[in-house]
Amino acid sequence: MEREGLGIHITTVLDFAEAERRTREALAAEGFGILTEIDVAATMRAKLGIEMPPYKILGACNPPLAHQALTIWGGFGVLMPCNVVIQDLGDRRAITAFDPLGIAEVRDNAGILPIANEVQARLERALANVEQQA
């Protein structure tokens, strides 16, 4: 597992559909539901006529942790849901989850920091679970 910019990142040799299925299951096991789903490749094809490899964005949310964060800081909503990207790189798939500790406003807010740490830990466990099943 690697940290890259604002993300927690793994790669896998699983095919795209299996990587997506395992990612959804791993997120659910950590209490995350999928609120949004964007098929970027399909959108680019439909809107721009551009073909690209499969690329999906899953908007994941853990309701109890989201409620805690919003109670402490109403502005936390701009960071929701936690995006998890599944991207086809040809011979492997990349799975990248938003790292809430990558945002200074989160790191510097004493009330939000413990919640962000918990979100980060759950996302890391979910990605590790996908990786271990590969």
C-alpha positions in Angstrom: 0.0 0.0 0.0 1.3 3.4 -0.9 0.3 7.0 -0.2 0.1 9.2 -3.3 -1.0 12.8 -3.0 -4.4 12.8 -1.5 -4.8 9.0 -1.9 -4.1 5.6 -0.4 -3.2 3.4 -3.3 -2.8 -0.3 -4.2 -2.5 -2.1 -7.5 -3.8 -5.6 -8.3 -3.7 -8.1 -11.1 -7.4 -8.8 -10.6 -9.6 -8.0 -13.7 -11.5 -4.8 -13.5 -14.9 -6.3 -12.6 -13.4 -8.5 -9.8 -11.4 -5.5 -8.4 -14.6 -3.5 -8.3 -16.6 -6.3 -6.7 -13.9 -6.9 -4.0 -13.5 -3.2 -3.4 -17.3 -2.8 -2.8 -17.3 -5.8 -0.4 -14.2 -4.6 1.5 -15.7 -1.1 1.9 -19.0 -2.6 3.1 -17.1 -4.7 5.7 -15.7 -1.5 7.1 -19.1 0.2 7.3 -19.0 2.2 4.1 -22.0 2.3 1.8 -21.7 3.5 -1.8 -23.7 6.7 -2.3 -22.5 7.6 -5.8 -21.0 5.8 -8.7 -19.4 7.5 -11.7 -18.4 5.5 -14.7 -15.9 8.0 -16.1 -15.0 6.0 -19.2 -18.7 5.8 -20.2 -19.2 9.5 -19.5 -16.2 10.4 -21.7 -17.5 8.1 -24.5 -21.0 9.6 -24.3 -20.1 13.3 -23.9 -16.8 13.5 -25.9 -16.6 10.4 -28.1 -13.4 9.5 -26.4 -12.5 5.9 -25.6 -10.5 5.3 -22.5 -9.8 2.2 -20.2 -12.3 1.5 -17.5 -12.3 4.1 -14.8 -14.9 4.3 -12.0 -15.3 6.5 -9.0 -17.3 5.1 -6.0 -18.5 7.6 -3.5 -18.2 5.8 -0.1 -19.7 7.0 3.2 -19.6 5.6 6.7 -22.8 7.2 8.2 -21.8 7.1 11.9 -18.4 8.7 11.2 -19.9 11.2 8.8 -22.4 12.2 11.4 -19.7 12.7 14.0 -17.6 14.8 11.6 -20.5 17.0 10.5 -21.6 17.5 14.1 -18.1 18.9 14.9 -17.5 20.8 11.7 -20.3 21.5 9.2 -17.8 22.3 6.5 -16.7 18.6 6.5 -19.5 18.0 3.9 -17.2 19.3 1.1 -15.0 16.2 1.7 -17.9 13.8 1.4 -18.3 11.1 0.2 -14.9 9.5 0.3 -14.0 8.8 -3.3 -12.5 5.5 -4.2 -11.2 5.2 -7.7 -10.8 1.9 -9.7 -8.7 2.5 -12.8 -7.6 0.0 -15.5 -3.8 0.4 -16.1 -3.6 -2.3 -18.8 -1.8 -5.2 -17.0 -3.1 -4.3 -13.6 -5.8 -2.2 -11.8 -5.1 0.7 -9.5 -7.5 1.3 -6.5 -7.1 4.6 -4.8 -9.1 5.8 -1.8 -9.2 9.4 -0.6 -7.0 10.0 2.4 -8.7 12.5 4.7 -5.4 13.2 6.5 -4.1 14.7 3.2 -6.2 17.9 3.8 -4.6 20.4 6.2 -8.0 21.6 7.4 -8.6 18.0 8.7 -5.2 17.5 10.2 -5.3 20.9 12.0 -8.8 20.4 13.5 -8.5 18.7 16.9 -12.1 17.6 16.9 -12.1 16.1 13.4 -8.6 14.5 13.5 -9.7 11.4 15.5 -12.5 10.8 13.1 -10.3 11.3 10.1 -7.8 8.8 11.6 -10.6 6.3 11.9 -11.8 6.9 8.4 -8.2 6.5 7.1 -7.7 3.3 9.1 -10.9 1.8 7.7 -10.1 2.7 4.2 -6.6 1.2 4.6 -8.1 -2.0 6.0 -10.5 -2.2 3.1 -7.8 -1.8 0.5 -5.6 -4.3 2.3 -8.5 -6.7 2.2 -8.8 -6.3 -1.6 -5.1 -6.8 -2.0 -5.0 -9.9 0.2 -7.7 -11.6 -1.8 -5.9 -11.1 -5.0 
